[in-house]
Amino acid sequence: MTELERNALLPAGLRDVLPNDAAFEAEMVERLVAFLAARGYDRVKPPLIEFEDGLLSGAGVAVAPQTFRLMDPVSQRMMGLRADITPQIARIAGSRLALAPRPLRLSYAGEVLRVRGSQLRPERQIVQVGAELIGSAAPTADAEIIVMAVEAIAELGVGGLSVDLTVPRLVPSIFNQHDLPEEDVANVRAALDRKDSGSVGALAGPAAATLCALLAATGPVDDVLGKLDEIDLPDPAAAERARVAEVVGLVRLLSPDIKLTLDPVEHRGFEYHTGIGFTVFAAGASGDLATGGRFRTRHVDREGAEGERATGVTLYVDAILSLLSPTQTPRCLLIPYDAAPSVLAVLREEGWVTVMALEAAIPMAAEASRLGCSHFLGEAGPQPIQEERDK
């Protein structure tokens, strides 16, 4: 390996995004942000790095293991390089926008860096676009975010979308009802994650029957809600069941064609969520395109509770782009270096991408072809290079 090749190596999970792909990514990000803005979500831009104690509090606790840390040479305090943007939005809402009217609708776009990737998503530098609806406990807020996430992805051209709903607080309420020891809770939770009903039955003691019934209630949302109605649940879990049924009804009112499934025992990836969570998938894709759900910000709200109620979604741009083909390359026109500025202005208004030739005595058709342009500027105006070859 040469020194040049060695210097070009990048750490695992990081990559260069080259021409065309970089332009396509930027275009899709701006389309998503514009989609959110058209629905009342104001864009904010938090910093890439924050002090560790602020970044990793509240909702940020869940991403602490994925956060790179470094020492700030100015303040001599530890800082964290963000692994997720949602905790930053919660901080902004509770500090600089604390007096803004609620509900507060905010959007963002940016990159995050994580300590390690996953098997399905090995990338460690990820482009996120997201929206947060802060300050409302209404189920209509959940429905708005879910429908908006699906429609935003569909707007880019991705089809076959479905939404998998989760109820992260349902299983813990059953643990609490039966007062299971902490070590048993960890083992039962692991068995639930494996969908291992045998181990759940053997480990969960008095909670086994209810948990096994929940484990069996996974699939299309109508089937699952029917099964959940037949399970005797403690009051907190029954309230969660009623909440998800109400949200499903509202989602169907807003967008009747959305395919909905429900897994009442899933919680991985929803550790800091305090209510309904969801994941958006596409047919034929192995990973998730978006995740979201209910959470509380870290700040004390007007009622004195620990944080404001909020719901939101994060769209994973890299995963979405993997399902799309780049848009048609803009018409590229090679122009002489001495072309009149007024002529160039007209050409650019017509949608041409203009590339200037840097030498006077060159064959324009050949140079245009070499540089990847589709046309060159001749005396009669833009000329396709293919026509010139055919002469």
Residue pairs with C-beta under 8 A, 6 or more apart in sequence:
10 16
11 124
12 117
12 122
12 124
13 114
13 116
13 117
13 122
13 123
13 124
13 125
14 123
14 124
14 125
15 123
15 125
17 25
20 326
20 329
21 326
24 321
24 324
24 326
24 327
25 127
25 317
25 321
27 327
28 156
28 317
28 320
28 321
28 324
29 109
29 127
29 129
29 317
31 155
31 156
32 109
32 129
32 152
32 156
32 315
32 317
33 43
33 107
33 109
33 129
35 151
35 152
35 155
36 43
36 107
36 129
36 131
36 148
36 152
37 43
37 107
39 105
39 148
40 105
41 105
41 106
41 107
41 131
42 105
42 106
42 107
43 106
43 107
43 108
43 109
44 89
44 92
44 106
44 107
44 108
45 108
45 110
46 82
46 85
46 88
46 89
46 91
46 92
46 108
46 110
47 88
48 81
48 82
48 110
48 111
49 70
49 79
49 80
49 81
49 82
50 79
50 80
50 82
50 88
50 91
51 72
51 75
51 77
51 78
51 79
51 80
52 67
52 69
52 77
52 78
52 79
52 80
53 78
54 91
55 67
55 79
55 80
55 82
55 87
55 88
56 63
56 64
56 67
56 80
56 87
57 87
57 298
58 87
58 90
58 91
58 272
58 296
58 297
58 298
58 299
58 307
59 86
59 87
59 90
59 272
59 295
59 296
59 297
59 298
60 84
60 87
60 298
61 272
62 84
62 271
62 272
63 83
63 84
63 87
63 114
65 115
66 83
66 84
66 114
66 115
66 116
67 80
67 81
67 82
67 83
67 114
67 115
68 80
68 81
68 83
68 113
68 115
69 78
69 79
69 80
69 81
70 78
70 79
70 81
71 77
71 78
71 79
72 78
72 79
81 113
82 88
82 112
82 113
83 112
83 113
83 114
83 115
84 112
84 128
84 314
85 108
85 110
85 112
85 128
85 130
85 314
86 130
86 132
86 295
86 312
86 314
87 298
88 108
89 106
89 108
89 130
89 132
89 134
89 312
90 132
90 134
90 295
90 297
90 298
90 299
90 307
90 310
91 297
91 298
91 299
92 106
93 100
93 104
93 106
93 132
93 134
93 135
93 297
93 299
93 308
93 310
94 297
94 298
94 299
94 307
94 308
95 299
97 104
97 106
98 299
102 134
102 135
102 136
102 308
103 133
103 134
103 135
103 136
103 141
104 132
104 133
104 134
104 135
105 131
105 132
105 133
105 134
106 131
106 132
106 134
107 129
107 130
107 131
107 132
108 128
108 129
108 130
108 131
109 127
109 128
109 129
109 130
110 127
110 128
111 125
111 126
111 127
111 128
112 125
112 126
112 128
113 124
113 125
113 126
114 124
114 125
114 126
115 124
116 124
117 123
117 124
120 286
120 287
121 287
121 316
121 318
121 319
123 318
126 316
126 317
126 318
127 316
127 317
127 318
128 314
128 315
128 316
128 317
129 314
129 315
129 317
130 292
130 312
130 313
130 314
130 315
131 145
131 148
131 149
131 312
131 313
132 310
132 311
132 312
133 141
133 144
133 145
133 310
133 311
133 312
134 297
134 308
134 309
134 310
134 312
135 301
135 308
135 309
135 310
136 309
136 310
136 311
137 309
139 243
139 246
139 247
139 250
140 250
141 311
142 247
142 250
142 275
142 276
142 293
142 294
142 311
143 247
143 250
143 251
143 253
143 254
144 254
145 292
145 311
145 312
145 313
146 163
146 247
146 251
146 258
146 278
146 292
146 313
147 251
147 254
147 255
147 258
148 313
149 163
149 278
149 280
149 290
149 292
149 313
149 315
150 161
150 163
150 255
150 258
150 280
151 255
152 315
153 161
153 280
153 282
153 289
153 290
153 315
153 320
154 161
156 320
156 324
157 324
158 282
158 289
158 320
158 323
158 324
159 282
159 283
160 282
160 283
160 284
161 258
161 259
161 280
161 281
161 282
161 283
161 289
162 258
162 259
162 260
162 261
162 280
162 281
162 282
162 283
163 251
163 258
163 259
163 260
163 261
163 278
163 279
163 280
163 281
164 261
164 262
164 263
164 266
164 278
164 279
164 281
165 221
165 244
165 247
165 248
165 260
165 261
165 262
165 263
165 276
165 277
165 278
166 262
166 263
166 264
166 266
166 267
166 270
166 273
166 276
166 277
166 278
166 279
166 293
167 240
167 241
167 244
167 262
167 264
167 275
167 276
167 277
168 266
168 267
168 270
168 271
168 273
168 274
168 275
168 277
168 293
169 236
169 240
169 273
169 274
169 275
170 214
170 233
170 237
170 240
170 241
170 264
170 265
171 189
171 192
171 211
171 214
171 264
171 265
171 267
173 233
173 234
173 236
173 237
173 240
174 207
174 210
174 211
174 214
174 233
174 234
174 237
175 185
175 188
175 207
176 234
176 236
177 207
177 234
177 237
178 205
178 206
178 207
180 188
180 204
180 205
180 207
184 203
184 204
184 205
187 199
187 203
188 199
188 200
188 203
188 204
188 207
188 211
189 267
191 199
191 200
191 203
192 200
192 211
192 215
192 265
193 266
193 267
193 268
195 215
197 212
197 215
197 216
200 208
200 211
200 212
200 215
201 208
201 212
202 208
204 211
204 212
210 231
210 232
210 233
211 265
213 227
213 230
213 231
214 228
214 231
214 264
214 265
215 265
216 227
217 223
217 224
217 227
217 228
217 231
217 262
217 264
218 224
218 261
218 262
218 263
218 264
218 265
219 261
219 262
220 260
220 261
220 262
221 248
221 260
221 261
221 262
224 261
224 262
224 264
225 241
225 244
225 245
225 248
225 262
228 241
228 264
229 241
233 241
240 275
240 276
243 275
243 276
244 262
244 276
247 276
248 260
251 258
251 260
252 258
252 260
269 277
269 279
269 291
270 277
270 291
270 293
272 295
273 293
273 294
273 295
274 294
274 295
274 296
274 309
275 293
275 294
275 295
275 311
276 293
276 294
276 311
277 291
277 292
277 293
277 294
278 291
278 292
278 293
278 313
279 288
279 290
279 291
280 288
280 289
280 290
280 291
281 288
281 289
282 289
282 323
285 319
285 322
285 323
287 316
287 319
288 316
288 319
289 315
289 316
289 319
289 320
289 323
290 313
290 314
290 315
290 316
291 313
291 314
291 316
292 311
292 312
292 313
292 314
293 311
293 312
294 309
294 310
294 311
295 310
295 311
295 312
296 305
296 306
296 307
296 308
296 309
296 310
297 307
297 308
297 310
298 307
299 307
299 308
300 306
300 307
301 307
301 308
301 309
329 374
330 351
330 352
330 353
331 351
331 352
331 353
331 374
331 375
331 382
332 352
332 353
332 355
332 371
332 372
332 373
332 374
332 375
333 347
333 352
333 353
333 354
333 355
333 368
333 373
333 374
333 375
333 376
333 377
333 382
334 355
334 356
334 357
334 364
334 367
334 368
334 371
334 373
334 375
334 376
334 377
335 344
335 347
335 354
335 355
335 356
335 357
335 376
335 377
336 356
336 357
336 360
336 364
336 377
337 356
337 357
337 358
337 359
337 360
338 360
339 356
339 377
344 354
347 354
347 377
347 382
348 354
352 375
352 382
355 371
355 373
357 364
357 367
364 376
364 377
364 378
365 376
365 383
365 385
365 388
365 389
367 376
368 374
368 375
368 376
368 385
369 385
369 389
373 385
374 384
374 385
375 382
375 383
375 384
375 385
376 382
376 383
376 385
376 388
377 383
